[in-house]
Amino acid sequence: MKLLDPWTELFLTLEASRHSQVLAALEQAGSPCREKIQNAGHVTRRTGNVGASSGSSVLYQVFVRKSQLEEAREILDHALRQPPQG
């Protein structure tokens, strides 16, 4: 049902600070968005996540309405020119 889904991915990162920065910029501009956070690490019952970097095992996605994609891209471009907070 992806064809009927009104949401599309705007941004994808492994950095929590960039994710927060993009969400804050969209919120400040009044642009509705959704987020999805996934554990991208490889964990097994035998080894857990031994040897894995915990900082890079989380995948952050930001989605916006397809009808507002161009506006959201402009907001994103402006936000990414700023240094990340935190």
NUTISE-456999 format. One record per atom (N, C-alpha, C): residue number from 1; residue in one letter; atom name; x, y, z. Coordinates in Angstrom, 1 decimal. Atoms other than C-alpha are relative to their C-alpha. Last residue first. Layout:
% residues N
(r NUM,'A','CA',(X,Y,Z))
...
END
This chain:
% residues 86
(r 86,'G','N',(-0.1,1.1,-0.9))
(r 86,'G','CA',(24.5,18.4,21.6))
(r 86,'G','C',(1.0,-0.9,-0.5))
(r 85,'Q','N',(0.0,-0.4,-1.4))
(r 85,'Q','CA',(23.4,20.8,18.9))
(r 85,'Q','C',(0.1,-1.3,0.8))
(r 84,'P','N',(0.9,0.7,-0.8))
(r 84,'P','CA',(24.4,20.0,15.3))
(r 84,'P','C',(0.1,0.4,1.5))
(r 83,'P','N',(-0.7,1.1,-0.7))
(r 83,'P','CA',(26.2,22.8,13.4))
(r 83,'P','C',(-1.0,-0.7,0.9))
(r 82,'Q','N',(-0.3,-0.4,-1.4))
(r 82,'Q','CA',(23.8,24.7,11.1))
(r 82,'Q','C',(0.8,-1.1,0.7))
(r 81,'R','N',(-1.1,-1.0,0.1))
(r 81,'R','CA',(23.9,24.1,7.3))
(r 81,'R','C',(0.4,0.4,1.4))
(r 80,'L','N',(-1.3,0.7,0.1))
(r 80,'L','CA',(21.8,21.0,8.0))
(r 80,'L','C',(1.2,0.9,-0.2))
(r 79,'A','N',(-0.3,0.5,-1.3))
(r 79,'A','CA',(18.8,23.1,9.2))
(r 79,'A','C',(1.4,-0.7,0.0))
(r 78,'H','N',(-0.3,-1.1,-0.9))
(r 78,'H','CA',(18.7,25.2,6.0))
(r 78,'H','C',(0.5,-0.6,1.4))
(r 77,'D','N',(-1.3,-0.6,0.4))
(r 77,'D','CA',(18.8,22.2,3.8))
(r 77,'D','C',(0.5,1.1,0.9))
(r 76,'L','N',(-1.1,1.0,-0.3))
(r 76,'L','CA',(16.1,20.4,5.9))
(r 76,'L','C',(1.4,0.6,-0.5))
(r 75,'I','N',(-0.2,-0.1,-1.5))
(r 75,'I','CA',(13.8,23.4,5.8))
(r 75,'I','C',(1.2,-0.8,0.4))
(r 74,'E','N',(-0.6,-1.4,-0.3))
(r 74,'E','CA',(14.2,23.6,2.0))
(r 74,'E','C',(0.3,0.1,1.5))
(r 73,'R','N',(-1.4,0.1,0.5))
(r 73,'R','CA',(13.6,19.8,1.7))
(r 73,'R','C',(0.7,1.3,0.3))
(r 72,'A','N',(-0.7,0.7,-1.1))
(r 72,'A','CA',(10.4,20.2,3.9))
(r 72,'A','C',(1.5,-0.1,-0.4))
(r 71,'E','N',(-0.1,-1.0,-1.2))
(r 71,'E','CA',(9.0,22.8,1.5))
(r 71,'E','C',(0.9,-0.6,1.1))
(r 70,'E','N',(-0.9,-1.1,0.4))
(r 70,'E','CA',(9.7,20.4,-1.4))
(r 70,'E','C',(0.2,1.0,1.1))
(r 69,'L','N',(-1.4,0.5,0.1))
(r 69,'L','CA',(8.2,17.4,0.4))
(r 69,'L','C',(0.9,1.1,-0.4))
(r 68,'Q','N',(-0.8,-1.1,-0.6))
(r 68,'Q','CA',(4.9,19.1,1.5))
(r 68,'Q','C',(1.5,-0.3,-0.1))
(r 67,'S','N',(0.4,-1.3,0.5))
(r 67,'S','CA',(2.5,17.1,-0.7))
(r 67,'S','C',(0.8,1.2,0.5))
(r 66,'K','N',(-0.5,-0.1,1.4))
(r 66,'K','CA',(4.4,13.9,0.0))
(r 66,'K','C',(-0.3,1.4,-0.5))
(r 65,'R','N',(1.0,0.2,0.9))
(r 65,'R','CA',(3.8,14.4,3.8))
(r 65,'R','C',(0.5,0.2,-1.4))
(r 64,'V','N',(0.9,-1.2,0.1))
(r 64,'V','CA',(6.9,14.2,5.8))
(r 64,'V','C',(-1.1,-0.4,-1.0))
(r 63,'F','N',(0.9,0.0,1.2))
(r 63,'F','CA',(9.0,11.3,7.1))
(r 63,'F','C',(-0.8,1.3,0.0))
(r 62,'V','N',(1.0,-1.1,-0.1))
(r 62,'V','CA',(12.1,11.4,9.4))
(r 62,'V','C',(-0.8,-0.1,-1.3))
(r 61,'Q','N',(0.7,-0.4,1.2))
(r 61,'Q','CA',(14.2,8.3,9.9))
(r 61,'Q','C',(-1.0,1.1,0.3))
(r 60,'Y','N',(1.1,-1.0,-0.1))
(r 60,'Y','CA',(16.7,7.5,12.6))
(r 60,'Y','C',(-0.5,0.4,-1.3))
(r 59,'L','N',(0.4,-0.6,1.2))
(r 59,'L','CA',(18.8,4.3,12.6))
(r 59,'L','C',(-1.2,0.9,0.2))
(r 58,'V','N',(1.4,-0.5,0.1))
(r 58,'V','CA',(20.4,3.2,15.8))
(r 58,'V','C',(-0.2,0.8,-1.2))
(r 57,'S','N',(0.9,1.1,0.3))
(r 57,'S','CA',(23.5,0.9,15.8))
(r 57,'S','C',(-1.5,0.5,0.0))
(r 56,'S','N',(0.3,0.0,1.4))
(r 56,'S','CA',(26.1,3.7,15.4))
(r 56,'S','C',(-1.0,-1.1,-0.3))
(r 55,'G','N',(0.4,-1.3,0.5))
(r 55,'G','CA',(26.4,4.7,19.1))
(r 55,'G','C',(-0.4,0.0,-1.5))
(r 54,'S','N',(1.4,-0.3,-0.3))
(r 54,'S','CA',(26.3,1.2,20.4))
(r 54,'S','C',(-0.4,1.3,-0.6))
(r 53,'S','N',(0.1,-1.4,-0.5))
(r 53,'S','CA',(29.5,0.2,18.6))
(r 53,'S','C',(-1.4,0.4,0.3))
(r 52,'A','N',(0.7,-0.9,0.9))
(r 52,'A','CA',(29.4,-3.6,18.3))
(r 52,'A','C',(0.1,1.4,0.7))
(r 51,'G','N',(-0.9,-0.6,1.0))
(r 51,'G','CA',(32.1,-5.7,20.0))
(r 51,'G','C',(-0.7,1.0,-0.9))
(r 50,'V','N',(-1.4,-0.1,-0.4))
(r 50,'V','CA',(29.6,-7.8,21.9))
(r 50,'V','C',(0.8,0.5,-1.2))
(r 49,'N','N',(-0.6,-1.0,0.9))
(r 49,'N','CA',(26.0,-7.0,20.8))
(r 49,'N','C',(1.5,0.2,0.3))
(r 48,'G','N',(0.6,-1.3,-0.3))
(r 48,'G','CA',(24.4,-10.1,22.2))
(r 48,'G','C',(0.5,1.0,-1.0))
(r 47,'T','N',(-1.0,-1.0,-0.2))
(r 47,'T','CA',(26.8,-13.0,21.6))
(r 47,'T','C',(-0.5,1.4,0.4))
(r 46,'R','N',(-1.3,0.5,-0.5))
(r 46,'R','CA',(24.7,-16.1,21.8))
(r 46,'R','C',(0.9,1.1,0.4))
(r 45,'R','N',(0.2,0.6,-1.4))
(r 45,'R','CA',(21.2,-14.7,21.6))
(r 45,'R','C',(1.3,-0.4,0.6))
(r 44,'T','N',(0.4,1.4,0.0))
(r 44,'T','CA',(22.2,-12.6,18.6))
(r 44,'T','C',(-0.2,-0.4,1.4))
(r 43,'V','N',(0.0,0.6,-1.4))
(r 43,'V','CA',(22.2,-8.8,18.1))
(r 43,'V','C',(-0.4,-1.5,-0.2))
(r 42,'H','N',(0.1,1.4,0.2))
(r 42,'H','CA',(23.2,-7.1,14.8))
(r 42,'H','C',(0.1,-0.7,1.4))
(r 41,'G','N',(-1.1,0.9,-0.4))
(r 41,'G','CA',(22.7,-3.4,15.2))
(r 41,'G','C',(-0.4,-1.5,-0.2))
(r 40,'A','N',(-0.6,0.6,1.2))
(r 40,'A','CA',(20.2,-1.4,13.2))
(r 40,'A','C',(1.1,-1.0,0.3))
(r 39,'N','N',(-1.3,0.5,-0.4))
(r 39,'N','CA',(17.9,-0.6,16.1))
(r 39,'N','C',(0.6,-0.8,-1.2))
(r 38,'Q','N',(-0.2,1.4,0.0))
(r 38,'Q','CA',(15.2,1.4,14.5))
(r 38,'Q','C',(1.4,-0.4,0.5))
(r 37,'I','N',(-1.3,0.3,-0.6))
(r 37,'I','CA',(13.7,4.8,15.1))
(r 37,'I','C',(0.2,-1.5,0.1))
(r 36,'K','N',(-0.1,1.5,-0.3))
(r 36,'K','CA',(10.9,6.0,13.0))
(r 36,'K','C',(1.4,-0.2,0.4))
(r 35,'E','N',(-1.4,0.6,-0.1))
(r 35,'E','CA',(9.8,9.6,12.8))
(r 35,'E','C',(-0.1,-1.5,0.3))
(r 34,'R','N',(0.0,1.2,-0.8))
(r 34,'R','CA',(6.7,11.5,11.6))
(r 34,'R','C',(1.4,-0.5,0.1))
(r 33,'C','N',(-0.9,1.1,0.4))
(r 33,'C','CA',(6.4,15.0,10.3))
(r 33,'C','C',(-0.2,-1.2,0.9))
(r 32,'P','N',(0.3,1.2,-0.7))
(r 32,'P','CA',(4.0,18.0,10.2))
(r 32,'P','C',(1.0,-1.1,-0.5))
(r 31,'S','N',(0.1,1.1,1.0))
(r 31,'S','CA',(5.7,21.2,9.1))
(r 31,'S','C',(-0.3,-1.3,0.7))
(r 30,'G','N',(1.4,0.4,0.0))
(r 30,'G','CA',(5.1,24.1,11.5))
(r 30,'G','C',(-0.3,-1.1,-1.0))
(r 29,'A','N',(0.6,-0.5,1.2))
(r 29,'A','CA',(8.4,25.7,10.7))
(r 29,'A','C',(-1.5,-0.4,-0.1))
(r 28,'Q','N',(-0.1,-1.4,-0.1))
(r 28,'Q','CA',(9.6,25.2,14.3))
(r 28,'Q','C',(-0.7,0.7,-1.2))
(r 27,'E','N',(1.0,-0.4,-1.0))
(r 27,'E','CA',(8.5,21.6,14.2))
(r 27,'E','C',(-0.1,1.5,0.1))
(r 26,'L','N',(1.4,0.2,0.6))
(r 26,'L','CA',(10.4,21.0,11.0))
(r 26,'L','C',(-1.1,0.5,0.9))
(r 25,'A','N',(0.2,-0.9,1.1))
(r 25,'A','CA',(13.5,22.6,12.4))
(r 25,'A','C',(-1.3,-0.1,-0.6))
(r 24,'A','N',(0.3,-1.3,-0.6))
(r 24,'A','CA',(13.2,20.7,15.7))
(r 24,'A','C',(-0.2,1.1,-1.1))
(r 23,'L','N',(1.3,0.0,-0.6))
(r 23,'L','CA',(12.9,17.4,13.9))
(r 23,'L','C',(-0.4,1.4,0.6))
(r 22,'V','N',(1.0,0.0,1.1))
(r 22,'V','CA',(15.9,18.1,11.8))
(r 22,'V','C',(-1.4,0.1,0.5))
(r 21,'Q','N',(-0.1,-1.3,0.7))
(r 21,'Q','CA',(18.1,19.1,14.8))
(r 21,'Q','C',(-1.1,0.1,-1.1))
(r 20,'S','N',(0.7,-0.9,-0.9))
(r 20,'S','CA',(16.9,16.0,16.8))
(r 20,'S','C',(0.0,1.4,-0.7))
(r 19,'H','N',(1.4,0.4,0.0))
(r 19,'H','CA',(17.9,13.7,13.9))
(r 19,'H','C',(-0.8,1.0,0.8))
(r 18,'R','N',(0.5,-0.5,1.3))
(r 18,'R','CA',(21.2,15.5,13.5))
(r 18,'R','C',(-1.5,-0.3,0.0))
(r 17,'S','N',(0.0,-1.4,-0.1))
(r 17,'S','CA',(21.9,15.0,17.3))
(r 17,'S','C',(-0.5,0.6,-1.3))
(r 16,'A','N',(1.1,-0.5,-0.8))
(r 16,'A','CA',(20.9,11.4,17.2))
(r 16,'A','C',(-0.1,1.5,0.0))
(r 15,'E','N',(-0.4,-1.0,-1.0))
(r 15,'E','CA',(23.4,10.6,14.4))
(r 15,'E','C',(-1.3,0.5,0.7))
(r 14,'L','N',(-0.4,0.8,-1.1))
(r 14,'L','CA',(22.7,7.4,12.4))
(r 14,'L','C',(0.4,0.9,1.2))
(r 13,'T','N',(-1.3,-0.2,-0.6))
(r 13,'T','CA',(20.8,9.3,9.8))
(r 13,'T','C',(0.3,-1.0,1.1))
(r 12,'L','N',(-0.4,1.3,-0.6))
(r 12,'L','CA',(17.9,9.2,7.3))
(r 12,'L','C',(1.4,0.3,0.6))
(r 11,'F','N',(-1.3,0.0,-0.6))
(r 11,'F','CA',(15.9,12.2,6.1))
(r 11,'F','C',(0.3,-1.3,0.7))
(r 10,'L','N',(-0.8,-1.2,0.3))
(r 10,'L','CA',(12.9,13.0,4.0))
(r 10,'L','C',(1.4,-0.1,0.4))
(r 9,'E','N',(-1.2,-0.2,-0.8))
(r 9,'E','CA',(11.1,9.7,3.8))
(r 9,'E','C',(0.7,1.3,-0.5))
(r 8,'T','N',(-1.2,0.4,0.7))
(r 8,'T','CA',(7.6,9.9,2.3))
(r 8,'T','C',(1.2,0.3,0.8))
(r 7,'W','N',(-1.2,-0.4,-0.7))
(r 7,'W','CA',(4.1,10.1,3.9))
(r 7,'W','C',(1.2,-0.6,-0.9))
(r 6,'P','N',(-0.2,-1.4,0.3))
(r 6,'P','CA',(0.7,10.1,2.0))
(r 6,'P','C',(1.4,0.5,0.6))
(r 5,'D','N',(-0.6,-0.6,-1.2))
(r 5,'D','CA',(0.8,6.3,1.7))
(r 5,'D','C',(0.3,1.5,-0.2))
(r 4,'L','N',(1.0,-0.8,-0.6))
(r 4,'L','CA',(-1.5,5.3,-1.2))
(r 4,'L','C',(0.5,0.7,1.3))
(r 3,'L','N',(0.6,-1.0,1.0))
(r 3,'L','CA',(1.2,4.0,-3.4))
(r 3,'L','C',(-1.0,0.9,0.6))
(r 2,'K','N',(-0.9,-1.1,0.0))
(r 2,'K','CA',(3.0,2.3,-0.4))
(r 2,'K','C',(-0.5,1.1,-1.0))
(r 1,'M','N',(0.8,-1.2,0.0))
(r 1,'M','CA',(0.0,0.0,0.0))
(r 1,'M','C',(0.9,1.3,0.0))
END
